Amino acid sequence: MSKLRFGMIGAGAISGLHVPAIKAREDCEFVCIADVNESQARARAEQWGGDYCTDYNDLVKRDDIDAVAIGIPTRFHADAAIKALENGKHVLCEKPMARTLEECDAMIAAAEAAGKVLQIGFVRRFDDDWGTMRRLVQEGRVGRPCMWRRIVCGAAPGPPNYGEWYSDARFSDGPLPESGSHDIDFLRYTLGDVAAVTAHMDHLANYGSVLDNTVVILYFRSGDQALVQWSWSLPRGASSGFGGMDVIGPEGCIHSTRHEDGRCFVDISRAGGEMETVEFVNRRDAETWGQGQMNNFVHCIQTGDTPRATGWDGRCAQEIYLAAVRSMEEGRRIELPL
Ligand SMILES: NC(=O)c1ccc[n+]([C@@H]2O[C@H](COP(=O)([O-])OP(=O)(O)OC[C@H]3O[C@@H](n4cnc5c(N)ncnc54)[C@H](O)[C@@H]3O)[C@@H](O)[C@H]2O)c1
């Protein structure tokens, strides 16, 4: 079988997840990387042994490329994905899928018209830490309905590891879609479809222009609920006093996973002070994280199977974010679908 030939659109931080995962497979070949920053594209091409270009319009037209991974500022996802699909490439597009439902729908339609795979980079679906929390909830270990809580507060990603665009509203919608879309997607993956959303969002930071302070309550059709607070409101270098993830149920609480001396645990607290500790393995192997995600993408290209995270999943996460914006603007609970 001939090798599956890959292009990478974007030579920033996330290319460091995708290209090594491509190169780790004997049946795949890394061909070219595109980035508007020529020196960055050249450096990555030298690092990974491929061509480079500065315009993804050139990359998607190459007939020696079968599939692309897209990791550029969110504003450009839909344009790059649709052009790649129209040129007959399979697409693994980073989250958030796009900024509007119209863009998401156009990406899904382009994939259907081309008969190509469109997968969204919800890599947490391949994470054993989150997967263990999911398994324990689904096994009913603290009862249902439950309330899943997730609280994260820090500074917006920025130099030297990332671009400034993350906190610039021209390119990004801030922490809830950029980071919290992993949570929103994973919660849907675990608890099912969302029926309604209540949110508070504002701009607190002394830099940037996005809604950097977000608090969202999700009401699931299952009766479960989730509280998601994602804030990038802190100045760079500052840290918050607490944060993490737990699940409150009628029979107890599943605490955040913890890693100690290379071993992974979850504590479950129950009535009467009983504490159960569950040990699990965070594999970081071919089934998990960035490699697991890439392997799933290649498997779907080769077999026609449905990706673990589809374009529809990307659209649903974005719809929940847009419902949160509407809730903040109108000061009321918003029912889904929009
Ligand atoms: N799945 C995850 O956990 C995860 C983690 C990090 C980033 N991401 C996503 O990946 C995407 C990229 O994020 P990043 O952290 O790599 O950003 P980054 O700032 O590190 O890199 C972005 C790169 O895109 C380039 N670029 C900007 N506009 C471009 C254009 N029009 N055409 C080509 N190149 C362009 C920049 O020059 C830069 O090199 C975002 O959508 C982000 O949300 C996902």
The ligand as an SDF file (V2000), in Angstrom:
LIG
                    3D

 44 48  0  0  0  0  0  0  0  0999 V2000
   -5.7090   20.3370   20.7310 N   0  0  0  0  0  0  0  0  0  0  0  0
   -5.0180   21.0850   21.5830 C   0  0  0  0  0  0  0  0  0  0  0  0
   -4.8600   20.7330   22.7450 O   0  0  0  0  0  0  0  0  0  0  0  0
   -4.4360   22.3850   21.0780 C   0  0  0  0  0  0  0  0  0  0  0  0
   -3.3270   22.9400   21.7220 C   0  0  0  0  0  0  0  0  0  0  0  0
   -2.7830   24.1200   21.1970 C   0  0  0  0  0  0  0  0  0  0  0  0
   -3.3910   24.7230   20.0970 C   0  0  0  0  0  0  0  0  0  0  0  0
   -4.4900   24.1750   19.5160 N   0  0  0  0  0  0  0  0  0  0  0  0
   -5.1510   24.8230   18.3740 C   0  0  0  0  0  0  0  0  0  0  0  0
   -4.2650   24.8320   17.2530 O   0  0  0  0  0  0  0  0  0  0  0  0
   -4.4180   26.0430   16.5140 C   0  0  0  0  0  0  0  0  0  0  0  0
   -3.0540   26.7400   16.4430 C   0  0  0  0  0  0  0  0  0  0  0  0
   -2.6070   26.9900   17.7480 O   0  0  0  0  0  0  0  0  0  0  0  0
   -1.0430   27.0920   18.1250 P   0  0  0  0  0  0  0  0  0  0  0  0
   -0.9860   26.9620   19.6060 O   0  0  0  0  0  0  0  0  0  0  0  0
   -0.2420   26.1740   17.2770 O   0  0  0  0  0  0  0  0  0  0  0  0
   -0.7660   28.6020   17.7520 O   0  0  0  0  0  0  0  0  0  0  0  0
    0.6490   29.3170   17.5810 P   0  0  0  0  0  0  0  0  0  0  0  0
    0.4350   30.7450   17.8870 O   0  0  0  0  0  0  0  0  0  0  0  0
    1.7140   28.5680   18.3280 O   0  0  0  0  0  0  0  0  0  0  0  0
    0.9600   29.1110   16.0330 O   0  0  0  0  0  0  0  0  0  0  0  0
    0.0980   29.5720   15.0340 C   0  0  0  0  0  0  0  0  0  0  0  0
    0.8900   29.5750   13.7380 C   0  0  0  0  0  0  0  0  0  0  0  0
   -0.0140   29.9050   12.6770 O   0  0  0  0  0  0  0  0  0  0  0  0
    0.6760   30.7740   11.7930 C   0  0  0  0  0  0  0  0  0  0  0  0
   -0.3250   31.4910   10.9950 N   0  0  0  0  0  0  0  0  0  0  0  0
   -1.0920   32.5320   11.3690 C   0  0  0  0  0  0  0  0  0  0  0  0
   -1.9450   32.8660   10.3780 N   0  0  0  0  0  0  0  0  0  0  0  0
   -1.7010   32.0030    9.3590 C   0  0  0  0  0  0  0  0  0  0  0  0
   -2.2510   31.8280    8.0540 C   0  0  0  0  0  0  0  0  0  0  0  0
   -3.2500   32.6060    7.6040 N   0  0  0  0  0  0  0  0  0  0  0  0
   -1.7450   30.8590    7.2600 N   0  0  0  0  0  0  0  0  0  0  0  0
   -0.7400   30.0680    7.7050 C   0  0  0  0  0  0  0  0  0  0  0  0
   -0.1680   30.1890    8.9140 N   0  0  0  0  0  0  0  0  0  0  0  0
   -0.6720   31.1380    9.7450 C   0  0  0  0  0  0  0  0  0  0  0  0
    1.5300   31.6450   12.6920 C   0  0  0  0  0  0  0  0  0  0  0  0
    2.5960   32.2550   11.9840 O   0  0  0  0  0  0  0  0  0  0  0  0
    1.9990   30.6350   13.7320 C   0  0  0  0  0  0  0  0  0  0  0  0
    3.2290   30.0130   13.3630 O   0  0  0  0  0  0  0  0  0  0  0  0
   -5.5020   26.8340   17.2430 C   0  0  0  0  0  0  0  0  0  0  0  0
   -6.7500   26.5850   16.6560 O   0  0  0  0  0  0  0  0  0  0  0  0
   -5.4900   26.2710   18.6510 C   0  0  0  0  0  0  0  0  0  0  0  0
   -6.7120   26.3710   19.3240 O   0  0  0  0  0  0  0  0  0  0  0  0
   -5.0030   23.0120   19.9800 C   0  0  0  0  0  0  0  0  0  0  0  0
  1  2  1  0
  2  3  2  0
  2  4  1  0
  4  5  1  0
  4 44  2  0
  5  6  2  0
  6  7  1  0
  7  8  2  0
  8  9  1  0
  8 44  1  0
  9 10  1  0
  9 42  1  0
 10 11  1  0
 11 12  1  0
 11 40  1  0
 12 13  1  0
 13 14  1  0
 14 15  2  0
 14 16  1  0
 14 17  1  0
 17 18  1  0
 18 19  2  0
 18 20  1  0
 18 21  1  0
 21 22  1  0
 22 23  1  0
 23 24  1  0
 23 38  1  0
 24 25  1  0
 25 26  1  0
 25 36  1  0
 26 27  1  0
 26 35  1  0
 27 28  2  0
 28 29  1  0
 29 30  1  0
 29 35  2  0
 30 31  1  0
 30 32  2  0
 32 33  1  0
 33 34  2  0
 34 35  1  0
 36 37  1  0
 36 38  1  0
 38 39  1  0
 40 41  1  0
 40 42  1  0
 42 43  1  0
M  CHG  2   8   1  16  -1
M  END
$$$$
